[in-house]
Amino acid sequence: MRQEEILPRLVLEKDFLDFCFFWPHPASLNGEPVFLARKDWKDSDPSPPTFSITNYGERPALELEIIFDLDDANGEMSVPAMFAGLGLSVMAGPGGAGQGEIASLQFSRPHGTGTGLPLFHRMTADFPNCAPGQTRRVEFPMQLMSRLFLRGLQYWERRGRDDAIRDLILTVHMKAHSIDEQLYETQFRFRIVPFFQGQTKPLTVVGHCFEMPMYPKSDPFRMAQ
């Protein structure tokens, strides 16, 4: 039997066109941030962004592990001065076992309550299996989206400077085992561009997410005269 016949074949696709972050969202119970995405440009009812994972192989994917890894080379995680009066700040606090300190984006209200979101660059999700022909949906991790939110706020302040916000690259690694315990691995990549447009009530960051080749192409010049 050929190798490809005994291994799963997983394909990941994004279920959204673009995204918009609101903090605080007018419809939230306690002023929490809400991260929403449009499925298409006519979508009037956006929902939290998700990805779809489909197994196009002839065998199940067992012990499926999805690793979201955000390549973010944009330096310090800090709130631009122009937003300081809106109750936003970045604070460092203790993480879990062996993690050291973890930075969080904080939103404080005048009466003393507030909300905090950790600023991670890597998150992992797990599924016990994905059967042949099955599609499973996984949410875009909020801990990564809060990082995108902050980078979007920094985008306007740093425009035109040497430390201007560069695109962020999201790589989604997927690992699984075949029914005979062989390891199967694949990956998918996306370029993410978050930016602030000036709306502050609620504070809003929008952004685009573009699919990229799974692996870099050898020839960067795809068109010529």
VOBA-21474 format. One record per residue: residue in three letters; y, z, x of N, C-alpha, C in turn. Coordinates in steps of 0.2 Angstrom, whole numbers, padded with zeros to 4 digits, always signed. Atoms other than C-alpha are relative to their C-alpha. Layout:
! residues N
alaYZXYZXYZX;...
! end
This chain:
! residues 225
met-0006+0000+0004+0000+0000+0000+0006+0000+0004;arg-0006+0001-0004+0017-0005+0007+0004+0007-0001;gln-0004-0006-0001+0029+0009+0012+0005+0001-0006;glu-0005+0000+0005+0042+0004-0001-0003+0002-0007;glu+0004-0001+0006+0029+0006-0015-0001+0007-0001;ile+0002-0007+0001+0026+0024-0012+0006+0005+0001;leu-0006-0004-0001+0044+0030-0009+0005-0001-0006;pro-0005+0001+0005+0058+0033-0022+0005-0005+0002;arg-0006+0004-0002+0073+0022-0022+0006+0002-0004;leu-0006-0003+0004+0089+0031-0027+0006-0004+0001;val-0007+0003+0000+0106+0023-0031+0005+0005-0003;leu-0005-0004+0003+0121+0033-0034+0006-0004-0001;glu-0006+0003+0003+0136+0027-0044+0005+0005-0003;lys-0005-0005+0003+0153+0035-0049+0001-0002-0007;asp+0000+0001+0007+0155+0036-0068+0008+0000-0002;phe-0007+0000+0002+0174+0035-0067+0004-0005+0004;leu-0005+0005-0003+0189+0024-0063+0004+0003+0005;asp-0005-0004-0004+0202+0036-0056+0000+0007-0003;phe+0000-0006+0002+0206+0054-0058+0007+0003-0001;cys-0006-0003+0001+0220+0066-0063-0001+0008+0000;phe+0000-0007+0000+0222+0085-0059+0006+0003-0003;phe-0005-0004+0003+0232+0097-0070+0000+0007+0001;trp+0000-0007-0001+0237+0114-0065+0007+0003-0002;pro+0005-0001+0005+0239+0123-0077-0001-0005-0005;his+0001+0005+0005+0232+0112-0090+0002+0003-0007;pro-0002-0003+0006+0240+0115-0107-0005+0002-0005;ala+0005-0002+0005+0224+0116-0117-0005+0005+0003;ser+0005-0005-0003+0215+0128-0105+0002+0007-0003;leu+0000-0007+0003+0212+0146-0111+0005+0004+0004;asn-0004-0004-0004+0220+0155-0097+0004-0003+0006;gly-0004+0004-0005+0230+0142-0088-0003-0002+0006;glu+0004+0002-0005+0216+0136-0077+0002-0007+0002;pro-0001+0008-0001+0217+0119-0068-0006-0003-0003;val+0005+0004+0003+0207+0105-0076+0001-0007+0004;phe+0001+0006-0004+0201+0090-0066-0004-0005-0004;leu+0003+0005+0005+0198+0075-0077+0000-0007+0003;ala+0001+0007-0003+0194+0056-0074+0000-0004-0006;arg+0001+0006+0005+0196+0040-0084-0006-0004+0002;lys+0006+0004-0001+0180+0030-0086+0002-0008+0001;asp-0003+0007+0000+0191+0014-0088+0007+0000-0001;trp-0007-0001+0001+0209+0010-0089+0002+0001-0007;lys-0002-0002+0007+0209+0011-0108-0002+0006-0003;asp+0003-0007+0002+0201+0028-0108+0005+0005-0002;ser-0005-0004+0002+0211+0039-0119-0003+0007-0001;asp+0003-0007+0000+0199+0054-0118-0003+0002+0006;pro+0003-0001-0006+0196+0058-0100-0004+0006+0000;ser+0005-0006+0000+0182+0070-0095-0001+0002+0008;pro+0001-0002-0007+0177+0079-0079-0004-0006+0004;pro+0004+0006-0004+0171+0066-0065-0007+0002+0001;thr+0007-0001-0001+0153+0064-0063-0003-0006+0004;phe+0003+0005-0003+0141+0053-0053-0007-0001-0003;ser+0006+0001+0003+0125+0045-0059-0005-0002+0006;ile+0005+0001-0004+0109+0045-0049-0006-0003-0003;thr+0005+0004+0003+0096+0032-0054-0006-0001+0005;asn+0006+0001-0005+0078+0031-0046-0003-0007-0002;tyr+0003+0007+0002+0074+0012-0046-0007-0001+0004;gly+0006+0001-0003+0058+0015-0036-0006+0001-0005;glu+0006-0001+0004+0040+0016-0043-0003+0007+0001;arg+0003-0007+0000+0037+0034-0038+0006+0005-0001;pro-0005-0005+0001+0046+0050-0042+0003+0003+0007;ala-0003-0003-0006+0059+0058-0030+0000+0008-0002;leu+0001-0007+0001+0054+0076-0028+0005+0004+0005;glu-0004-0005-0004+0065+0091-0022+0006-0004+0002;leu-0006+0004-0001+0081+0080-0023+0005+0004+0002;glu-0006-0004-0003+0095+0087-0012+0006-0005+0000;ile-0006+0005+0000+0113+0079-0015+0005+0004+0004;ile-0005-0003-0004+0125+0084-0001+0007-0004+0000;phe-0007+0003+0000+0144+0080-0004+0003+0002+0006;asp-0003-0001-0007+0152+0079+0013+0007-0003+0000;leu-0006+0003+0000+0171+0076+0013+0003+0000+0007;asp-0003+0001-0007+0178+0070+0030+0008+0000-0001;asp-0007-0001+0001+0196+0077+0030+0003+0002+0006;ala-0004-0002-0006+0206+0076+0046+0007+0000-0001;asn-0007+0000+0001+0222+0080+0039+0003+0007+0002;gly-0003-0006-0003+0225+0097+0048+0001+0006-0005;glu-0001-0007+0003+0232+0113+0041+0000+0000-0008;met+0000-0001+0007+0228+0118+0023+0006+0005-0002;ser-0006-0004+0002+0245+0124+0017+0004-0003-0006;val-0004+0003+0006+0256+0122+0001+0007-0002+0003;pro-0007+0002-0002+0272+0112+0004+0005+0005-0003;ala-0006-0005+0002+0288+0122+0003+0002-0002-0007;met-0003+0002+0006+0293+0112-0012-0004+0003-0006;phe+0004-0003+0006+0279+0120-0023+0000+0007+0001;ala+0001-0008-0001+0281+0138-0017+0003+0003-0006;gly-0003-0003+0006+0292+0142-0032-0005-0001-0006;leu+0004+0002+0006+0278+0136-0044-0006+0005+0000;gly+0005-0005+0000+0266+0151-0039-0006-0002+0004;leu+0005+0002-0004+0255+0141-0027+0000+0003+0007;ser+0000-0003-0007+0249+0148-0010-0008-0001+0002;val+0006+0001-0003+0234+0146+0001-0002+0007+0004;met+0002-0007-0003+0225+0163+0006-0007-0001+0003;ala+0006+0000-0003+0210+0166+0017-0003+0007-0002;gly+0004-0006+0002+0196+0178+0011-0007+0000+0003;pro+0007-0001-0003+0179+0184+0016-0005-0005-0004;gly+0005+0004+0004+0165+0171+0012-0006+0003+0000;gly+0006-0003+0000+0147+0173+0010-0003+0002+0007;ala+0003-0002-0006+0134+0179+0023+0001-0006+0005;gly+0000+0004-0005+0138+0171+0039+0005-0006+0000;gln-0005+0005+0001+0152+0160+0033+0007+0001+0002;gly-0007-0001-0002+0167+0169+0039+0005+0000-0005;glu-0006+0001+0005+0184+0167+0031+0000-0007-0004;ile-0001+0006+0004+0186+0154+0017+0007+0000-0003;ala-0007+0001+0003+0203+0147+0012-0001-0002-0008;ser+0000+0001+0007+0207+0147-0007+0007-0002-0002;leu-0006+0001+0003+0221+0139-0016+0001+0004-0006;gln-0001-0005+0005+0229+0152-0027+0006-0002-0005;phe-0006+0001+0005+0240+0150-0043+0001+0007-0003;ser-0002-0007+0002+0249+0166-0047+0006-0001-0006;arg-0005+0000+0005+0259+0169-0063+0004+0006+0000;pro-0005-0005-0001+0274+0180-0065-0002+0007-0002;his+0002-0007+0003+0265+0194-0075-0006+0003+0004;gly+0005-0003-0004+0252+0196-0061-0007-0003+0000;thr+0007+0003+0000+0237+0186-0066+0000-0006+0004;gly+0000+0006-0004+0231+0171-0057-0007-0003+0000;thr+0006+0004-0001+0217+0159-0052+0000-0002+0007;gly+0002+0002-0006+0209+0155-0036-0005-0005+0001;leu+0005+0004-0001+0199+0140-0030-0001-0001+0007;pro+0001+0001-0007+0190+0139-0014+0001-0008+0003;leu-0001+0007-0003+0194+0124-0002-0006-0002+0004;phe+0006+0002-0004+0177+0118+0004+0000-0008+0002;his+0001+0007-0001+0173+0101+0012-0007-0002-0001;arg+0007+0002+0001+0154+0101+0009-0003+0005-0005;met+0003-0003+0005+0144+0106-0006-0007-0003-0001;thr+0006+0002+0001+0126+0104-0011-0003+0001-0007;ala+0003-0001+0006+0117+0101-0027-0007-0002+0000;asp+0008+0001+0000+0098+0101-0031-0002-0002-0007;phe+0004+0002+0006+0087+0093-0044-0008+0001+0002;pro+0007+0000-0002+0068+0097-0044-0003-0007+0000;asn+0003+0007+0000+0064+0078-0047+0005-0005-0004;cys-0003+0006+0004+0070+0061-0053-0005-0005-0001;ala+0006+0004+0001+0057+0051-0061+0002-0008+0001;pro-0001+0007-0001+0055+0032-0059+0004-0002-0007;gly-0004+0002+0005+0069+0024-0070+0004+0005-0003;gln-0004-0005+0003+0077+0040-0074+0007+0000+0004;thr-0007-0001-0003+0096+0043-0072+0002+0007-0001;arg-0003-0007+0000+0103+0060-0068+0007+0000+0002;arg-0007+0000-0002+0121+0065-0068+0001+0007+0004;val-0002-0006-0004+0129+0077-0056+0008+0000+0000;glu-0008-0001+0001+0147+0084-0057+0003-0001+0007;phe-0004+0000-0006+0160+0080-0043+0001+0008+0001;pro-0001-0007-0001+0160+0098-0035+0008+0002-0001;met-0007-0002+0001+0176+0107-0041+0003+0003+0007;gln-0002-0002-0006+0177+0115-0024+0003-0005+0005;leu-0003+0006-0004+0180+0098-0016+0006-0003-0003;met-0006+0003+0004+0192+0093-0030+0006+0004+0001;ser-0006-0004-0002+0203+0108-0026+0003-0002+0006;arg-0002+0002-0007+0204+0102-0008+0004-0007-0001;leu-0003+0007+0002+0209+0084-0015+0007+0002-0003;phe-0006-0002+0003+0222+0093-0026+0006+0002+0005;leu-0004-0002-0005+0230+0101-0011+0003-0006+0004;arg-0002+0006-0005+0230+0085+0000+0005-0004-0004;gly-0004+0004+0004+0238+0076-0015+0007+0003+0000;leu-0007-0003+0000+0253+0089-0015+0003-0001+0007;gln-0003+0001-0007+0255+0087+0004+0002-0008+0001;tyr-0001+0007-0001+0255+0068+0002+0007-0002+0000;trp-0007+0002+0001+0273+0067-0004+0004+0003+0006;glu-0004-0003-0005+0280+0079+0009-0001-0003+0007;arg+0002+0002-0007+0271+0071+0024+0001-0008+0001;arg-0001+0007+0000+0275+0053+0019+0005-0003+0006;gly-0004+0002-0005+0282+0043+0034+0000+0004+0006;arg+0000-0004-0006+0278+0056+0047-0006-0001+0004;asp+0006+0001-0004+0266+0057+0061-0006+0003-0003;asp+0006-0004+0003+0255+0069+0051-0001-0002-0007;ala+0001+0002+0007+0255+0059+0035-0007+0000-0002;ile+0007+0000+0003+0240+0061+0024-0004-0006+0001;arg+0004+0005-0001+0226+0050+0029-0005+0000-0006;asp+0005+0000+0005+0213+0044+0017-0006+0004+0001;leu+0006-0004-0001+0198+0055+0014-0006-0004-0001;ile+0007+0003+0000+0180+0049+0016-0005+0005-0003;leu+0005-0004+0003+0167+0056+0004-0007-0003+0001;thr+0007+0002-0001+0149+0054+0010-0005+0004-0004;val+0005-0003+0004+0135+0058-0002-0007-0001+0003;his+0007+0001-0003+0119+0061+0007-0005+0002-0005;met+0005-0002+0004+0103+0061-0003-0007+0000+0003;lys+0007-0001-0004+0086+0068+0003-0005+0002-0006;ala+0005-0002+0005+0070+0069-0007-0007-0001+0003;his+0007+0001-0003+0051+0069-0004-0004-0005-0005;ser+0005+0004+0004+0038+0056-0011-0005+0005-0002;ile+0006-0004+0002+0023+0062-0020-0005+0002+0005;asp+0005-0002-0005+0013+0062-0004+0004+0003+0006;glu-0004-0005-0005+0027+0073+0005+0004-0004+0005;gln-0004+0003-0004+0036+0059+0014+0007+0001-0001;leu-0007-0001+0001+0054+0061+0017+0004-0006-0001;tyr-0004+0006+0002+0066+0049+0009+0007+0002+0001;glu-0007-0001-0001+0085+0048+0014+0004-0006-0001;thr-0005+0006+0001+0100+0037+0009+0006+0004-0001;gln-0006-0003+0000+0118+0039+0008+0005-0005-0003;phe-0005+0004+0003+0134+0032-0001+0007+0003+0002;arg-0006-0002-0003+0152+0032+0004+0006-0002-0005;phe-0006+0001+0004+0169+0033-0005+0006+0002+0003;arg-0007-0002-0002+0187+0032+0000+0004+0003-0005;ile-0004-0003+0005+0198+0044-0009+0007+0001+0002;val-0007+0000-0002+0217+0043-0010+0003+0004-0006;pro-0003-0004+0005+0225+0058-0019+0008+0000+0001;phe-0007-0001-0001+0244+0059-0022+0004+0003-0005;phe-0004-0003+0004+0258+0068-0030+0005-0005-0003;gln-0004+0005+0003+0269+0058-0042+0007+0003-0003;gly-0007-0003+0002+0283+0071-0046-0001+0004-0006;gln+0001-0004+0006+0276+0079-0062-0002+0007+0002;thr+0001-0007-0002+0277+0098-0061-0002+0005-0006;lys+0002-0005+0006+0274+0105-0079-0004-0004-0005;pro+0003-0004-0005+0260+0105-0078+0000-0004+0007;leu+0001+0003-0007+0258+0101-0059-0005-0005+0000;thr+0005+0005+0001+0249+0085-0058-0001-0004+0007;val+0002+0005-0006+0240+0075-0044-0005-0005-0003;val+0005+0006+0002+0232+0058-0047-0003-0003+0006;gly+0003+0003-0006+0221+0048-0036-0005-0005-0002;his+0005+0005+0000+0209+0034-0033-0006+0001+0004;cys+0007-0001-0004+0191+0033-0027-0003-0007+0000;phe+0002+0007-0001+0185+0017-0020-0007+0000+0003;glu+0007+0001-0003+0166+0013-0016+0001-0004+0007;met+0000+0003-0006+0163+0009+0002-0007-0003+0002;pro+0007+0002-0002+0149+0000+0011-0004+0007+0003;met+0004-0006-0002+0135+0013+0015+0000+0001+0007;tyr+0000-0001-0007+0136+0009+0033+0006-0005+0003;pro-0005+0004-0002+0151+0002+0043-0002-0008+0002;lys+0001+0007-0002+0152-0017+0045+0002-0002+0007;ser-0002+0001-0007+0152-0025+0062+0006-0005+0001;asp-0006+0004+0000+0166-0038+0058+0005+0002-0005;pro-0005-0003+0004+0181-0030+0051+0005-0006-0004;phe-0004+0005+0003+0189-0047+0047-0004-0004-0005;arg+0004+0003+0005+0182-0052+0030+0003-0007-0003;met-0003+0006+0003+0195-0066+0026+0004-0003+0006;ala-0004+0004-0005+0204-0079+0037+0003-0006-0002;gln-0003+0006+0001+0216-0093+0036-0002-0006+0004;
! end
